[in-house]
């Protein structure tokens, strides 16, 4: 393969365009998954909903994203990056709009679930496309920017809540509708992007890959046929890849338990401390999200300087310490909660919240890259669902401070996984990383001796 031309400084503008439109998708993910937390207090004031239905409304999009990541991530490896990259945006437009017009809780649950399928699909699709078009030196920064834009979406959801809340009980409908408007704009621009030449080459379509390389680089590139055996999704559980699979699924699962549990219930946790002011709860929650965004921006700007491994270990260390302090304080003040929640999400998003767009696309070969990333996303959705559904039950049984131990334990587990399993992939191109795996998978005699090694 000959993709060194993608490292040319002349492609920076094109690569920024790919990254921007992919990041627009993760912006939508962050907005649509967070806006329900912003809208929920208004929905509760308009509809008579018990804790069970509230949990289903809050988690339905996350449950849908589990299916979308697992199913459509695999289809992305079969039918191409661009096809799924455009199609999944249709789900954002259609189902985000339908949620705004839901007339009953079951409709809201259904439409949020279908919206979630598109959300889940966008993680592996966008991350894979960005990694395959980025230069080796900027791949980490470009990929982590996807994570940073997720948190921009979350902050915008709170800003929309603050601006629209004065419209009254139906303001939540406008909040949900805004997501559809954003998605329509992104859909229009995504149609113009080319297919990934790396994916085309992996499918034996070298001529098409060469044409795209010529179009975007202006240079004639000869791409040799890929003679390696094509991997299957089941290969992620082979001795060669299992350690990598366990790492990316494990750290992302732990991050998701802690982050989603916190972010989905921050307005609810803070409201008793605001003397019933929904606006103050939004402002406090928005502050937490803003610090989370700051953490993502910090991580994005240092990932290529200090490397992936130090960043993810630092991230889980800070997250764990902040959550343990929170859990040990049975009588917190509003300021204490906002500060500690802010520190928790700042550290979480500095590493775990952005490297989930990097590691899954770097550690697996092109032919199964989106499938493996989709699997990791799906496992993380299980963590999200656990954090969202279990936390309210623990609060009811133990109270807020003791229930926060769920998130603290998740942070500590993520730290241990990172310390023992996190590899350093900085400075290696995808072919270097892939060759190590492909040769091991294609050479049975070397599998036994190499199964524990990571790039």
matplotlib code that plots the C-alpha trace (Angstrom):
import matplotlib.pyplot as plt

x = [0.0, 1.2, -0.6, 2.4, 1.0, -1.6, 1.2, 1.8, 1.3, -0.6, -3.5, -4.1, -7.1, -8.8, -8.1, -9.5, -12.7, -13.0, -12.4, -14.8, -17.7, -17.0, -16.8, -20.1, -21.6, -20.1, -21.4, -24.8, -24.2, -23.3, -26.2, -28.9, -27.7, -27.4, -30.5, -32.8, -31.3, -31.9, -35.5, -36.4, -37.5, -39.9, -41.2, -41.9, -43.8, -46.0, -46.5, -47.1, -44.1, -42.8, -39.1, -39.3, -40.5, -38.1, -35.3, -36.5, -36.8, -33.3, -31.7, -33.6, -31.2, -28.2, -29.8, -30.4, -26.8, -25.7, -27.4, -26.3, -22.7, -22.6, -24.7, -23.8, -20.2, -20.0, -21.9, -19.4, -16.6, -18.8, -20.4, -17.9, -17.3, -19.1, -22.3, -22.9, -21.5, -24.3, -27.1, -26.7, -27.3, -30.8, -31.6, -30.6, -32.7, -35.9, -36.0, -34.8, -37.7, -40.2, -39.1, -40.1, -43.7, -44.1, -47.6, -47.0, -44.0, -43.9, -43.6, -40.7, -39.0, -39.4, -38.2, -35.3, -34.3, -34.3, -32.3, -29.9, -29.2, -27.9, -25.9, -24.2, -23.4, -21.7, -19.0, -17.2, -18.0, -16.6, -13.6, -12.6, -12.9, -10.9, -8.1, -7.9, -7.5, -5.3, -1.5, 0.5, 1.6, -1.8, -4.0, -4.2, -5.2, -7.7, -9.3, -9.5, -11.2, -14.2, -14.4, -14.0, -16.9, -19.1, -18.7, -19.3, -22.6, -23.3, -22.6, -24.8, -27.6, -27.5, -27.3, -30.4, -32.1, -31.2, -32.4, -35.6, -36.8, -38.7, -40.9, -42.8, -43.7, -43.4, -39.9, -38.5, -40.0, -38.0, -34.9, -35.3, -36.2, -32.9, -31.0, -32.8, -32.0, -28.3, -28.3, -29.9, -27.0, -24.4, -26.1, -25.9, -22.1, -21.3, -22.6, -19.6, -16.9, -15.0, -14.8, -11.7, -9.0, -7.7, -11.1, -11.2, -7.8, -8.7, -11.7, -9.5, -10.6, -7.1, -8.0, -10.8, -8.4, -5.8, -8.3, -9.3, -5.7, -5.0, -8.0, -7.1, -3.2, -2.8, -0.2, -0.3, -0.1, 0.3, -1.5, -0.4, -3.1, -3.5, -2.5, -3.2, -6.1, -9.1, -9.9, -13.4, -15.0, -14.5, -10.8, -11.0, -11.4, -8.4, -5.3, -3.5, -6.1, -8.0, -5.7, -6.3, -10.0, -10.3, -8.4, -10.5, -13.7, -12.7, -11.5, -14.4, -16.9, -15.5, -15.4, -19.0, -20.3, -18.9, -19.4, -22.9, -24.1, -22.8, -23.9, -27.4, -28.3, -26.3, -29.4, -31.4, -28.6, -28.1, -31.8, -32.4, -29.5, -31.0, -34.1, -36.2, -34.7, -34.5, -32.4, -29.8, -29.7, -29.1, -26.3, -24.6, -24.9, -23.7, -20.6, -19.8, -20.2, -18.0, -15.2, -15.6, -15.1, -12.0, -10.7, -11.2, -9.5, -6.5, -6.2, -6.6, -3.7, -1.3, -2.0, 0.7, 3.2, 3.0, 1.4, -1.7, -0.6, 0.4, -2.8, -5.2, -3.5, -3.6, -7.2, -8.5, -6.3, -7.9, -11.4, -11.0, -9.7, -12.5, -15.2, -13.8, -13.8, -17.4, -18.5, -16.8, -18.7, -22.3, -23.3, -22.0, -22.8, -23.9, -20.4, -18.7, -20.7, -20.2, -16.4, -15.9, -18.2, -16.4, -13.0, -14.3, -15.5, -12.5, -10.1, -12.4, -12.7, -9.0, -8.2, -10.9, -13.5, -11.4, -9.0, -12.1, -12.0, -8.3, -7.4, -10.2, -9.2, -5.4, -5.3, -7.3, -6.7, -8.6, -10.8, -12.3, -11.5, -15.1, -16.4, -14.0, -14.7, -18.4, -17.9, -16.1, -18.8, -21.5, -19.7, -19.4, -23.2, -23.7, -21.6, -23.7, -27.0, -25.6, -24.7, -28.1, -30.4, -28.6, -27.6, -31.2, -31.9, -28.8, -29.7, -33.1, -31.5, -28.4, -28.5, -26.5, -23.0, -23.0, -24.4, -21.5, -19.2, -20.6, -18.8, -15.7, -15.2, -15.7, -12.9, -10.6, -11.2, -10.5, -7.2, -6.1, -7.0, -5.0, -1.9, -1.7, -2.9, -2.7, -0.2, 1.7, 0.8, 2.0, 4.1, 3.2, 1.1, -1.9, 0.0, 2.8, 0.2, -1.8, 1.2, 2.0, -1.5, -2.0, 1.3, 0.4, -3.1, -1.9, 0.9, -0.5, 2.9, 3.5, 0.2, 1.2, 4.3, 2.8, -0.6, 0.3, 2.1, 0.7, 1.8]
y = [0.0, 3.6, 6.1, 8.2, 11.0, 11.5, 12.8, 15.7, 19.2, 20.1, 18.0, 19.8, 21.8, 18.7, 16.7, 19.6, 19.4, 15.6, 16.2, 19.1, 17.2, 14.1, 16.2, 17.8, 14.3, 13.8, 17.3, 16.0, 12.9, 15.1, 17.4, 14.7, 12.5, 15.5, 17.5, 14.8, 15.5, 19.2, 18.6, 15.9, 18.3, 20.1, 16.7, 15.6, 18.8, 18.2, 14.4, 12.1, 9.9, 7.5, 6.6, 3.6, 5.5, 8.3, 5.9, 4.5, 7.9, 8.9, 5.7, 4.8, 6.7, 5.0, 1.6, 2.4, 3.4, 0.0, -1.6, 1.1, 0.8, -3.0, -3.4, -0.4, -0.4, -3.9, -2.7, 0.2, -2.4, -4.2, -1.4, 1.5, 4.5, 7.1, 5.2, 4.7, 8.1, 9.8, 7.3, 7.5, 11.3, 10.6, 9.0, 12.1, 14.4, 12.2, 10.9, 14.0, 15.8, 13.1, 13.3, 16.9, 16.0, 13.0, 12.9, 10.2, 8.7, 5.6, 7.6, 9.6, 6.4, 4.8, 7.8, 8.4, 4.7, 5.0, 8.2, 6.3, 3.8, 6.7, 8.1, 4.7, 4.3, 7.6, 6.8, 4.1, 5.6, 9.1, 7.9, 5.4, 7.9, 10.5, 8.1, 6.8, 10.2, 11.8, 12.2, 10.1, 13.2, 14.7, 11.6, 11.8, 15.4, 15.0, 11.9, 13.4, 16.5, 14.3, 13.7, 17.4, 18.2, 15.8, 18.0, 21.1, 19.5, 18.8, 22.5, 23.7, 21.5, 23.3, 26.7, 25.8, 24.8, 28.2, 30.1, 28.1, 27.4, 30.7, 29.5, 27.4, 23.7, 22.9, 24.3, 20.8, 20.2, 23.1, 21.8, 18.4, 19.9, 21.9, 18.7, 17.9, 21.3, 20.8, 17.3, 18.6, 21.1, 18.4, 16.0, 18.5, 18.9, 15.2, 14.2, 15.9, 13.8, 10.9, 7.3, 6.2, 4.9, 2.7, 0.9, 0.6, -0.9, -3.4, -4.5, -5.1, -1.9, -0.4, 1.6, 3.5, 4.1, 5.4, 7.8, 9.2, 9.6, 11.4, 13.7, 14.7, 14.7, 15.7, 13.0, 9.6, 6.8, 3.1, 1.0, -2.6, -5.3, -6.4, -10.0, -10.4, -12.5, -10.4, -10.4, -11.1, -9.5, -12.7, -12.2, -9.5, -12.4, -14.3, -14.7, -12.1, -9.4, -10.2, -8.1, -5.1, -5.8, -6.1, -2.9, -0.7, -2.2, -2.1, 1.5, 2.8, 0.8, 2.2, 5.8, 5.5, 4.2, 7.2, 10.0, 9.2, 8.5, 11.9, 13.9, 12.5, 13.2, 16.4, 18.6, 16.3, 16.0, 19.8, 20.9, 20.2, 22.6, 25.4, 26.1, 24.7, 27.0, 25.0, 27.8, 27.5, 23.7, 24.3, 26.9, 24.5, 21.6, 23.7, 24.7, 21.0, 20.4, 23.4, 22.1, 18.7, 20.5, 22.2, 18.8, 17.5, 20.5, 20.1, 16.4, 17.2, 19.6, 17.4, 13.9, 14.1, 15.6, 13.3, 10.3, 8.2, 6.0, 8.8, 10.8, 8.0, 7.0, 10.6, 10.9, 7.9, 8.9, 12.4, 11.0, 8.4, 10.9, 13.4, 10.7, 9.2, 12.7, 13.2, 9.8, 10.4, 13.6, 12.9, 16.6, 18.5, 22.1, 23.2, 24.8, 21.6, 19.4, 21.7, 21.9, 18.2, 17.1, 19.6, 18.2, 14.6, 15.3, 17.5, 14.6, 12.0, 13.9, 14.8, 11.1, 8.5, 10.7, 11.5, 8.5, 6.4, 7.9, 7.1, 3.7, 1.6, 2.9, 2.5, -1.0, -2.9, -3.6, -1.7, -4.6, -4.7, -1.3, 0.1, -3.3, -3.3, 0.3, -0.4, -3.3, -1.1, 1.5, -1.1, -2.3, 1.3, 1.7, -1.1, 1.0, 4.0, 2.1, 0.7, 4.2, 5.7, 2.9, 1.6, 5.0, 6.2, 2.8, 3.2, 6.8, 5.6, 2.8, 4.5, 8.3, 10.4, 10.2, 6.4, 5.9, 7.8, 4.9, 3.2, 5.8, 5.8, 2.1, 2.4, 5.0, 2.8, -0.1, 2.0, 3.2, -0.4, -1.5, 1.5, 0.9, -2.7, -2.7, 0.8, 0.8, 3.7, 4.2, 7.8, 8.3, 5.0, 5.0, 2.7, 0.4, -0.2, -0.9, -3.2, -5.1, -6.4, -7.8, -9.0, -10.9, -12.6, -13.5, -14.8, -16.9, -19.5, -20.5, -17.0, -16.5, -18.3, -16.3, -12.9, -12.9, -10.7, -8.0, -4.6, -1.8]
z = [0.0, -0.6, 1.6, 2.6, 0.4, 3.1, 5.3, 3.0, 4.5, 1.4, 2.5, 5.8, 4.5, 3.1, 6.3, 8.4, 6.3, 6.9, 10.6, 10.9, 9.2, 11.3, 14.4, 13.5, 13.9, 17.3, 18.2, 17.4, 19.5, 22.5, 21.9, 21.4, 24.3, 26.7, 25.7, 27.2, 30.6, 30.1, 28.9, 31.4, 34.3, 31.8, 30.5, 34.1, 34.7, 31.7, 31.8, 34.8, 34.6, 37.2, 37.8, 35.5, 32.5, 33.3, 33.2, 29.9, 28.3, 29.5, 28.4, 25.2, 22.9, 24.6, 24.2, 20.5, 20.2, 21.4, 18.4, 16.0, 16.9, 16.7, 13.6, 11.5, 12.5, 10.9, 7.8, 7.5, 6.9, 4.3, 2.3, 2.8, 5.1, 2.9, 2.4, 6.1, 6.9, 5.0, 5.8, 9.6, 9.5, 8.1, 11.4, 13.2, 11.0, 10.9, 14.5, 16.2, 14.6, 15.5, 19.2, 19.3, 18.2, 20.5, 22.1, 24.7, 26.7, 24.6, 21.4, 22.9, 24.0, 20.5, 18.6, 21.0, 20.6, 16.8, 17.0, 19.2, 16.4, 14.3, 17.2, 17.9, 14.2, 14.0, 16.5, 14.6, 11.2, 11.9, 13.9, 11.3, 8.4, 10.2, 11.2, 7.6, 6.0, 8.7, 8.6, 11.1, 13.0, 13.3, 13.6, 17.4, 17.4, 14.6, 16.2, 19.7, 18.3, 17.6, 21.4, 22.1, 19.8, 21.7, 24.7, 22.7, 21.8, 25.5, 26.4, 23.6, 24.9, 28.3, 26.6, 24.6, 27.8, 29.4, 26.4, 25.8, 29.3, 29.5, 26.7, 29.2, 29.6, 25.9, 25.6, 25.7, 22.2, 20.8, 22.5, 20.8, 17.4, 17.3, 17.0, 13.8, 12.3, 13.1, 11.6, 8.3, 7.8, 8.5, 6.1, 3.3, 3.5, 4.2, 0.8, -0.8, 0.8, -1.0, 0.1, 2.1, -0.3, 2.5, 2.7, -1.1, -1.2, 1.5, -0.6, -3.7, -5.4, -6.0, -9.1, -7.3, -4.4, -6.8, -8.4, -5.1, -4.0, -7.3, -6.7, -3.2, -3.5, -7.1, -7.5, -9.2, -6.6, -7.3, -4.8, -4.7, -4.3, -0.7, -0.4, 3.3, 4.4, 5.2, 8.8, 10.3, 13.3, 15.2, 14.9, 17.6, 20.1, 18.8, 20.9, 18.7, 19.2, 22.4, 24.7, 22.5, 22.4, 26.1, 26.6, 24.3, 25.4, 29.1, 29.5, 27.4, 29.5, 32.7, 31.4, 30.1, 33.5, 35.3, 32.7, 31.5, 35.1, 36.1, 33.1, 32.8, 36.4, 37.2, 36.9, 39.1, 41.7, 41.8, 41.9, 45.6, 46.3, 44.2, 46.2, 43.3, 40.6, 37.4, 35.8, 38.6, 38.1, 34.4, 35.0, 37.5, 35.1, 32.2, 34.2, 34.7, 31.0, 30.2, 32.4, 30.7, 27.3, 28.7, 29.7, 26.2, 24.6, 26.9, 26.0, 22.3, 22.4, 24.3, 23.0, 20.3, 22.8, 25.7, 24.0, 24.4, 27.4, 29.9, 28.9, 29.6, 32.9, 34.1, 33.1, 35.1, 38.1, 38.3, 37.7, 40.4, 43.0, 42.4, 42.6, 45.8, 47.5, 46.4, 47.7, 51.0, 51.7, 52.9, 53.3, 50.3, 49.4, 45.9, 45.3, 46.4, 44.1, 41.1, 41.7, 42.2, 39.4, 37.1, 38.1, 37.6, 34.0, 33.2, 34.0, 32.4, 29.2, 29.0, 28.3, 28.4, 26.7, 23.7, 23.3, 22.7, 19.2, 18.8, 20.2, 18.6, 15.1, 15.6, 17.1, 14.5, 10.7, 8.0, 7.1, 10.6, 11.9, 12.0, 13.2, 16.1, 16.9, 16.8, 19.2, 21.6, 21.3, 21.9, 25.1, 26.3, 25.8, 28.2, 30.7, 29.9, 30.4, 33.7, 34.9, 33.9, 35.1, 38.2, 39.7, 40.5, 42.2, 44.3, 45.2, 46.4, 48.5, 49.8, 49.1, 46.7, 48.3, 48.7, 45.3, 43.8, 44.8, 41.6, 39.5, 41.8, 41.4, 37.6, 37.6, 39.5, 37.3, 34.2, 35.8, 36.4, 32.9, 31.5, 33.7, 32.7, 29.1, 27.5, 24.6, 23.0, 19.4, 18.9, 15.7, 13.9, 10.7, 10.4, 8.1, 10.7, 13.3, 11.0, 9.7, 13.1, 13.5, 10.0, 9.9, 13.2, 12.0, 8.7, 10.2, 12.6, 13.8, 15.2, 16.9, 20.1, 20.5, 19.7, 21.3, 24.2, 22.2, 21.5, 19.2]

ax = plt.figure().add_subplot(projection="3d")
ax.plot(x, y, z, "-o")
ax.set_aspect("equal")
plt.show()
